[in-house]
Amino acid sequence: MKAVDRELLDAARAGDAVAVREAVDGGANVEVRDEELRTPLLLASLADHVEAARVLVAAGADVDAQDARQDSAWLVTGVTGSVEMLRALLPAGPDLRRTNRFGGVSHIPASERGHVAYVREVLAVTDIEVDHVNRLGWTALLEAVILGDGGPAHREIVRLLLAAGADRELADGDGVTALAHAERRGYAEIAELLR
């Protein structure tokens, strides 16, 4: 690996936007990979280094490049819940159908983790498939209920997903609907929303 490429990886990981710009201007490969196949843009996205990511996007970095775990800069925004990073990456034209190792798109982990602002934004500014089904047989709506805690954040996410047209009747791989899961868990307010 060239020294300038290593400098770019280190600068992106540290969130040093000035050093990222210097490395790019010095001929660094914006698609260089570390030992886990992470690109500089993915490293910046994972740590929510928005300014470093903006420099990399402007330099043409691939927002969909996936690492050994099938994470990409775009996909991890759903894990971190960073609306600012989502906005920084959108100009790069992310593939909204690209999936992570679980077969999910970005709003599924965001729904599971209770990232209300992220779910609101991604539904408002993209045409992401609200009812995308991952390898577990779960949609964002099912994940919000099954893996959520039934609290205010997950209730709001259920509201947002339903308002965006989520199919409340879409069942998991065992034929269990989000409503049935909510009832089993005692999430009365979510169950009411789903009725």
C-alpha positions as CSV (number, residue, x, y, z in Angstrom):
1,M,0.0,0.0,0.0
2,K,1.3,3.4,-0.9
3,A,2.1,5.8,2.0
4,V,-0.5,8.3,0.7
5,D,-3.2,5.7,0.7
6,R,-2.4,4.7,4.3
7,E,-2.5,8.4,5.2
8,L,-6.0,8.7,3.6
9,L,-7.3,5.7,5.6
10,D,-5.8,7.1,8.8
11,A,-7.2,10.6,8.2
12,A,-10.7,9.3,7.3
13,R,-10.7,7.1,10.4
14,A,-9.7,10.1,12.6
15,G,-12.1,12.4,10.9
16,D,-9.4,14.9,9.8
17,A,-11.0,16.5,6.8
18,V,-8.0,18.6,6.0
19,A,-5.7,15.6,6.0
20,V,-8.2,13.7,3.8
21,R,-8.2,16.6,1.3
22,E,-4.4,16.6,1.4
23,A,-4.1,12.9,0.8
24,V,-6.7,13.0,-2.1
25,D,-4.8,16.0,-3.6
26,G,-1.6,14.0,-3.2
27,G,-2.9,11.2,-5.3
28,A,-4.4,8.8,-2.8
29,N,-6.8,6.2,-4.1
30,V,-10.2,7.1,-2.7
31,E,-11.2,3.4,-3.0
32,V,-8.2,2.1,-1.0
33,R,-9.2,-0.7,1.4
34,D,-8.0,-1.5,4.9
35,E,-7.5,-5.0,6.3
36,E,-11.3,-5.4,6.7
37,L,-11.9,-4.1,3.2
38,R,-13.3,-0.8,4.5
39,T,-12.9,2.3,2.3
40,P,-12.0,5.7,3.6
41,L,-15.7,6.8,3.1
42,L,-16.9,3.8,5.1
43,L,-14.5,4.6,7.9
44,A,-15.7,8.2,8.0
45,S,-19.3,7.1,8.0
46,L,-18.9,4.6,10.8
47,A,-17.5,7.3,13.1
48,D,-19.9,10.0,11.8
49,H,-17.0,12.2,10.5
50,V,-19.3,14.2,8.2
51,E,-16.8,16.8,6.9
52,A,-14.3,14.0,6.0
53,A,-17.1,12.2,4.2
54,R,-18.1,15.3,2.3
55,V,-14.5,15.6,1.0
56,L,-14.5,12.0,-0.1
57,V,-17.9,12.3,-1.8
58,A,-16.7,15.3,-3.7
59,A,-13.7,13.3,-4.8
60,G,-15.9,10.6,-6.2
61,A,-15.8,8.0,-3.5
62,D,-18.2,5.1,-3.9
63,V,-20.9,5.3,-1.3
64,D,-22.0,1.7,-2.0
65,A,-18.5,0.0,-1.7
66,Q,-19.0,-2.9,0.8
67,D,-16.4,-4.3,3.2
68,A,-15.9,-7.9,4.4
69,R,-19.1,-7.6,6.5
70,Q,-21.1,-6.2,3.6
71,D,-21.3,-2.8,5.3
72,S,-21.1,0.3,3.1
73,A,-20.9,4.0,4.0
74,W,-24.6,4.3,3.1
75,L,-25.8,1.2,4.9
76,V,-24.1,2.1,8.2
77,T,-26.0,5.4,8.3
78,G,-29.0,3.3,9.3
79,V,-27.0,1.7,12.1
80,T,-25.6,5.0,13.4
81,G,-28.8,6.9,12.8
82,S,-26.8,10.0,11.5
83,V,-29.1,12.2,9.6
84,E,-26.2,14.6,8.8
85,M,-24.2,11.7,7.3
86,L,-27.3,10.6,5.3
87,R,-27.5,14.1,3.9
88,A,-23.7,14.2,3.1
89,L,-23.9,10.8,1.3
90,L,-27.1,11.4,-0.7
91,P,-25.3,13.5,-3.5
92,A,-23.3,10.4,-4.2
93,G,-26.5,8.6,-5.3
94,P,-26.5,5.6,-3.0
95,D,-28.1,2.4,-4.3
96,L,-31.2,2.1,-2.0
97,R,-31.6,-1.5,-2.9
98,R,-28.1,-2.5,-1.8
99,T,-28.3,-4.8,1.2
100,N,-26.2,-5.6,4.3
101,R,-25.2,-9.1,5.5
102,F,-28.7,-9.6,6.9
103,G,-30.3,-8.7,3.5
104,G,-31.6,-5.4,4.9
105,V,-31.6,-1.8,3.6
106,S,-30.7,1.2,5.7
107,H,-34.0,2.0,7.3
108,I,-34.3,-1.5,8.8
109,P,-31.5,-1.3,11.4
110,A,-32.5,2.3,12.0
111,S,-36.1,1.2,12.8
112,E,-34.8,-1.6,15.1
113,R,-32.5,0.8,17.0
114,G,-35.1,3.6,17.5
115,H,-33.4,6.2,15.3
116,V,-36.6,8.3,14.7
117,A,-35.0,11.3,13.0
118,Y,-33.1,9.0,10.5
119,V,-36.3,7.0,9.7
120,R,-38.2,10.2,9.2
121,E,-35.5,11.7,6.9
122,V,-34.8,8.6,4.8
123,L,-38.6,8.1,4.2
124,A,-39.0,11.8,3.3
125,V,-36.1,12.3,1.0
126,T,-35.6,8.9,-0.7
127,D,-37.8,6.3,-2.4
128,I,-36.4,3.5,-0.3
129,E,-38.7,0.5,-0.3
130,V,-40.6,0.8,3.0
131,D,-41.6,-2.9,2.9
132,H,-38.2,-4.4,2.0
133,V,-37.9,-7.9,3.5
134,N,-34.6,-9.0,4.9
135,R,-33.1,-12.5,5.1
136,L,-34.8,-13.0,8.5
137,G,-38.2,-12.4,6.8
138,W,-38.6,-9.0,8.6
139,T,-39.5,-5.6,7.3
140,A,-38.6,-2.3,9.1
141,L,-42.0,-2.4,10.7
142,L,-41.5,-5.9,12.0
143,E,-38.0,-5.1,13.3
144,A,-39.3,-2.0,15.1
145,V,-41.8,-4.2,17.0
146,I,-39.8,-7.4,17.4
147,L,-36.5,-5.9,18.3
148,G,-37.7,-2.5,19.7
149,D,-38.7,-1.8,23.3
150,G,-42.2,-0.6,22.7
151,G,-41.2,2.9,24.0
152,P,-41.8,6.3,22.5
153,A,-39.1,6.1,19.8
154,H,-40.3,2.8,18.5
155,R,-43.9,3.9,18.6
156,E,-43.0,7.0,16.5
157,I,-41.1,4.8,14.0
158,V,-44.2,2.6,13.7
159,R,-46.2,5.7,13.0
160,L,-43.7,7.0,10.4
161,L,-43.6,3.6,8.6
162,L,-47.4,3.3,8.5
163,A,-47.7,6.9,7.2
164,A,-45.2,6.0,4.5
165,G,-47.4,3.1,3.4
166,A,-45.9,0.1,5.3
167,D,-48.1,-2.9,4.9
168,R,-49.3,-3.8,8.4
169,E,-50.5,-7.2,7.3
170,L,-47.1,-8.3,6.0
171,A,-46.1,-11.2,8.2
172,D,-42.7,-12.6,9.2
173,G,-41.4,-15.9,7.9
174,D,-43.6,-17.7,10.5
175,G,-46.7,-16.0,9.4
176,V,-46.8,-13.7,12.4
177,T,-47.9,-10.0,11.8
178,A,-46.4,-6.9,13.5
179,L,-49.7,-6.6,15.4
180,A,-49.5,-10.1,16.8
181,H,-45.9,-9.5,17.8
182,A,-46.9,-6.2,19.5
183,E,-49.7,-8.0,21.4
184,R,-47.5,-10.8,22.5
185,R,-45.0,-8.3,23.9
186,G,-47.6,-6.2,25.6
187,Y,-46.9,-3.1,23.5
188,A,-50.5,-1.8,23.8
189,E,-49.9,1.6,22.1
190,I,-48.1,0.0,19.1
191,A,-50.8,-2.6,18.8
192,E,-53.4,0.2,18.7
193,L,-51.4,1.9,15.9
194,L,-51.3,-1.3,14.0
195,R,-55.1,-1.9,14.3
